[in-house]
Amino acid sequence: MPATCRALLTAAVPRLSAAGIESPRVDAELLLAHVLGVPRARLLTLDGVDDDVAARFEELLTQRADRVPLQHLTGRAPFRHLELAVGPGVFVPRPETEQLVGWALEQLRGTVAPVVVDLGSGSGAIALSIASEHPGARVTAVERDPGAIEWTRHNAAARAAAGDARVEVLAGDMTDPGLLRELDGDVDLVVSNPPYVPDGARVPREVADHDPPLALWGGPDGLDVVRGLLVTAARLLRPGGVLGIEHADQQGRTLPALVRTRREFADVDDHPDLAGRPRFTTARRTG
Ligand code: GLN
């Protein structure tokens, strides 16, 4: 007799739970829905599933229990209203970054054809969301990691095919003094989720083993890349243009303090995530 979805899920949840997975029920449902190619809400309306479905589900469950990110197993990461393709080699976008995009969109409200640069774009989550949610924005996504930029390009092409404005994808390092010279002084918004984890800090195994190192590690205090980012942002932004940077919750004082040491920036502010932890520094270009 074929297994039912209900029975497969009931057996899966304690296994994921025992492996320390925080949301075992949701993860099990999303994996089974992925194998079946149906929306999660339809799972419990299905009766028996074929043996090959059960076997494939079993494989994914084993990998998830071994802490392979759920998004790598499904190949998709939801981010705001987009669904991005992700997998080995690219940083999985996180929900807190959705808030940084919310802030960015507020800054752009009412502006026609703003020039936007996303530094360290990875999957393209920030750049592609802005292009999608602020029609007319002229967005450039910069990525230095040759593995990750394949995903940036893939997702940018998919969004363009879906009808969003084309995002320019540029291979480059956000700390390079020659980066995007043609936009010097013309950019309305620079936004970034840079690598900011201090070297040697403990990160969950799931992150350490599956997110690309170039997306994570930021030197002794985690701010090495950010120092170069600030030089680039100061050069690119027009007077009055704005900067938004995600940071670790331990950097809620150090990053704003670092930005304040540069006379090109004013109105330096820090913002909490939904859990109340400091997560974003924003500033305005003077001049
Ligand atoms: N927030 C990330 C994490 O979960 C770190 C990302 C970054 O360095 N930009 O580890």
Residues whose N, C-alpha, C, O or C-beta is under 5 A from the ligand:
A	BS01	LIG	N193 P194 P195 Y196 V197 V207 A215 L216
